[in-house]
Amino acid sequence: VVNGTHLSGFSVIKDYNKLVLEVTKLMESAQKEVYLATRYHDPHFSKLMFHKIANEGLMMHMLDGLPDQISVENRLNAILRVPPNRETFEMVNKIVRSNRFDLRKAKLSSSFMVVDGTTVCYETTDYINPEQFTLAISHYDDPYLAQRFISYYQTLAKNAQAPQLIESVSKR
């Protein structure tokens, strides 16, 4: 694919389970910084993401578009209140106190992820049924598109709210 800046490769993902594999692969490759706006939850992806933040120093900017009852904030609160084990508690506690995890709650019409300022994976929206996954596209080695999505993320983040969990920890 030729865009205004250079050649880039891409993948079209037509199945939600394949999308989970794609974003997991992209998260595994992340080294510095990820921007994520999500309407979905996958426990394996979340575990990998939290591991990379806590143990590998990844900077994570996240807009959580999940319903309140299954929001990232509520999942983190549940782990802190009733941890499944000490290791998980310590990891989550470290993450919520870290300045490498920027979590905000937002109403999202679609999901996207930018990895290390070069790779973008985004969901296209089915206008007939916008709640249902339709299709996603990954662009590899496309810093121009990545910067456009980072700007879009920043626009969405201006109107997003910080979760009480993060605000209360940062006040302490």
Kinemage of the C-alpha trace (Angstrom):
@kinemage 1
@onewidth
@group {chain A} dominant
@subgroup {mainchain}
@vectorlist {calphas} color= white
{ca val a 1} P 0.000 0.000 0.000
{ca val a 2} L 1.359 3.407 -0.896
{ca asn a 3} L 0.214 6.340 1.196
{ca gly a 4} L 1.358 9.947 1.227
{ca thr a 5} L 4.482 9.160 3.233
{ca his a 6} L 5.842 5.741 2.240
{ca leu a 7} L 5.145 2.083 1.583
{ca ser a 8} L 3.447 0.151 4.388
{ca gly a 9} L 1.995 -3.298 4.921
{ca phe a 10} L -1.406 -4.079 6.322
{ca ser a 11} L -3.710 -6.915 7.407
{ca val a 12} L -7.477 -7.139 7.276
{ca ile a 13} L -9.030 -9.027 10.195
{ca lys a 14} L -12.594 -10.249 9.682
{ca asp a 15} L -13.027 -12.379 12.797
{ca tyr a 16} L -13.096 -11.190 16.422
{ca asn a 17} L -10.955 -14.118 17.659
{ca lys a 18} L -8.331 -13.325 15.023
{ca leu a 19} L -8.455 -9.695 16.150
{ca val a 20} L -7.627 -10.800 19.706
{ca leu a 21} L -4.622 -12.720 18.331
{ca glu a 22} L -3.527 -9.685 16.282
{ca val a 23} L -3.672 -7.166 19.137
{ca thr a 24} L -1.966 -9.671 21.455
{ca lys a 25} L 0.841 -10.056 18.907
{ca leu a 26} L 1.142 -6.278 18.646
{ca met a 27} L 1.190 -5.910 22.451
{ca glu a 28} L 3.936 -8.541 22.668
{ca ser a 29} L 6.013 -6.482 20.225
{ca ala a 30} L 5.458 -3.196 22.128
{ca gln a 31} L 8.621 -1.811 23.646
{ca lys a 32} L 7.980 1.811 24.647
{ca glu a 33} L 4.450 3.158 24.425
{ca val a 34} L 0.922 2.039 23.547
{ca tyr a 35} L -2.240 4.065 23.008
{ca leu a 36} L -5.344 1.909 23.391
{ca ala a 37} L -8.999 2.861 23.049
{ca thr a 38} L -11.069 -0.258 23.611
{ca arg a 39} L -14.659 -1.431 23.743
{ca tyr a 40} L -13.627 -5.049 24.350
{ca his a 41} L -12.027 -7.154 27.075
{ca asp a 42} L -9.885 -10.261 26.745
{ca pro a 43} L -8.283 -11.710 29.898
{ca his a 44} L -5.139 -12.973 28.110
{ca phe a 45} L -4.530 -9.602 26.469
{ca ser a 46} L -5.102 -7.799 29.795
{ca lys a 47} L -2.664 -10.059 31.604
{ca leu a 48} L -0.007 -9.424 28.956
{ca met a 49} L -0.654 -5.672 29.017
{ca phe a 50} L -0.357 -5.445 32.806
{ca his a 51} L 2.786 -7.594 32.762
{ca lys a 52} L 4.410 -5.276 30.202
{ca ile a 53} L 3.516 -2.180 32.263
{ca ala a 54} L 4.678 -3.602 35.599
{ca asn a 55} L 7.726 -5.582 34.509
{ca glu a 56} L 8.959 -4.113 31.236
{ca gly a 57} L 8.309 -0.398 31.785
{ca leu a 58} L 5.780 0.011 28.980
{ca met a 59} L 3.929 3.354 28.982
{ca met a 60} L 0.209 2.625 28.548
{ca his a 61} L -2.382 5.256 27.627
{ca met a 62} L -5.814 3.651 27.821
{ca leu a 63} L -9.327 4.827 27.087
{ca asp a 64} L -11.744 2.320 28.584
{ca gly a 65} L -15.016 2.136 26.658
{ca leu a 66} L -16.373 -0.915 28.469
{ca pro a 67} L -19.656 -0.787 30.389
{ca asp a 68} L -19.220 0.220 34.056
{ca gln a 69} L -19.898 -3.254 35.469
{ca ile a 70} L -16.931 -4.726 33.531
{ca ser a 71} L -14.738 -1.623 33.277
{ca val a 72} L -10.973 -1.814 33.735
{ca glu a 73} L -11.304 0.258 36.924
{ca asn a 74} L -13.805 -2.199 38.415
{ca arg a 75} L -11.624 -5.169 37.452
{ca leu a 76} L -8.580 -3.556 39.085
{ca asn a 77} L -10.610 -2.674 42.189
{ca ala a 78} L -11.801 -6.273 42.458
{ca ile a 79} L -8.217 -7.560 42.333
{ca leu a 80} L -7.123 -5.087 45.001
{ca arg a 81} L -10.083 -5.966 47.259
{ca val a 82} L -9.940 -9.755 46.828
{ca pro a 83} L -6.675 -10.676 45.134
{ca pro a 84} L -6.461 -14.137 43.542
{ca asn a 85} L -2.851 -14.359 44.776
{ca arg a 86} L -0.113 -12.160 46.196
{ca glu a 87} L 1.755 -11.816 42.897
{ca thr a 88} L -1.319 -10.466 41.089
{ca phe a 89} L -2.086 -8.064 43.946
{ca glu a 90} L 1.461 -6.686 43.929
{ca met a 91} L 1.445 -6.276 40.136
{ca val a 92} L -1.908 -4.424 40.100
{ca asn a 93} L -0.921 -2.294 43.084
{ca lys a 94} L 2.311 -1.351 41.308
{ca ile a 95} L 0.429 -0.484 38.107
{ca val a 96} L -2.206 1.777 39.683
{ca arg a 97} L 0.533 3.682 41.534
{ca ser a 98} L 2.693 3.947 38.433
{ca asn a 99} L 2.948 6.986 36.212
{ca arg a 100} L 3.267 4.555 33.269
{ca phe a 101} L -0.457 3.738 33.316
{ca asp a 102} L -2.793 6.486 32.149
{ca leu a 103} L -6.359 5.166 32.372
{ca arg a 104} L -9.411 7.168 31.386
{ca lys a 105} L -13.071 6.271 30.970
{ca ala a 106} L -14.703 7.312 27.678
{ca lys a 107} L -17.673 6.558 25.458
{ca leu a 108} L -16.181 4.992 22.333
{ca ser a 109} L -17.747 4.220 18.985
{ca ser a 110} L -14.816 2.017 17.901
{ca ser a 111} L -11.539 0.594 19.181
{ca phe a 112} L -7.954 1.215 18.103
{ca met a 113} L -4.395 0.639 19.249
{ca val a 114} L -1.126 2.406 18.378
{ca val a 115} L 2.128 0.607 19.204
{ca asp a 116} L 5.444 2.463 19.525
{ca gly a 117} L 4.340 5.222 17.166
{ca thr a 118} L 4.530 3.020 14.077
{ca thr a 119} L 1.814 0.354 14.064
{ca val a 120} L -1.941 0.919 14.152
{ca cys a 121} L -4.786 -1.554 14.478
{ca tyr a 122} L -8.298 -0.142 14.264
{ca glu a 123} L -11.821 -1.406 14.148
{ca thr a 124} L -14.260 -0.296 11.496
{ca thr a 125} L -17.831 0.275 12.626
{ca asp a 126} L -20.922 -1.418 11.265
{ca tyr a 127} L -23.385 1.453 11.053
{ca ile a 128} L -26.355 -0.929 11.069
{ca asn a 129} L -25.219 -2.574 14.323
{ca pro a 130} L -22.393 -0.463 15.852
{ca glu a 131} L -22.210 -2.639 18.984
{ca gln a 132} L -21.056 -5.655 16.986
{ca phe a 133} L -17.506 -6.268 15.719
{ca thr a 134} L -17.308 -6.039 11.940
{ca leu a 135} L -13.753 -5.740 10.700
{ca ala a 136} L -10.336 -4.471 11.780
{ca ile a 137} L -7.288 -3.306 9.866
{ca ser a 138} L -3.661 -3.317 11.012
{ca his a 139} L -1.119 -1.017 9.401
{ca tyr a 140} L 2.531 -1.862 10.042
{ca asp a 141} L 5.393 0.637 9.894
{ca asp a 142} L 3.202 3.655 9.229
{ca pro a 143} L 4.314 6.501 11.540
{ca tyr a 144} L 2.090 9.024 9.753
{ca leu a 145} L -1.106 7.032 10.399
{ca ala a 146} L 0.086 6.250 13.931
{ca gln a 147} L 0.498 9.959 14.654
{ca arg a 148} L -3.003 10.651 13.310
{ca phe a 149} L -4.471 8.061 15.695
{ca ile a 150} L -2.420 9.411 18.614
{ca ser a 151} L -3.878 12.854 17.895
{ca tyr a 152} L -7.356 11.328 17.778
{ca tyr a 153} L -6.659 9.571 21.100
{ca gln a 154} L -5.600 12.874 22.665
{ca thr a 155} L -8.781 14.537 21.422
{ca leu a 156} L -10.902 11.775 22.972
{ca ala a 157} L -8.868 11.870 26.200
{ca lys a 158} L -9.644 15.573 26.725
{ca asn a 159} L -13.298 14.709 27.366
{ca ala a 160} L -12.594 11.436 29.185
{ca gln a 161} L -12.660 11.129 32.946
{ca ala a 162} L -9.994 9.658 35.197
{ca pro a 163} L -11.285 6.708 37.238
{ca gln a 164} L -11.703 7.278 40.976
{ca leu a 165} L -9.245 4.469 41.684
{ca ile a 166} L -6.437 6.246 39.839
{ca glu a 167} L -7.365 9.684 41.205
{ca ser a 168} L -7.455 8.449 44.817
{ca val a 169} L -4.060 6.734 44.472
{ca ser a 170} L -2.440 9.801 42.894
{ca lys a 171} L -3.737 12.038 45.738
{ca arg a 172} L -2.070 9.842 48.348
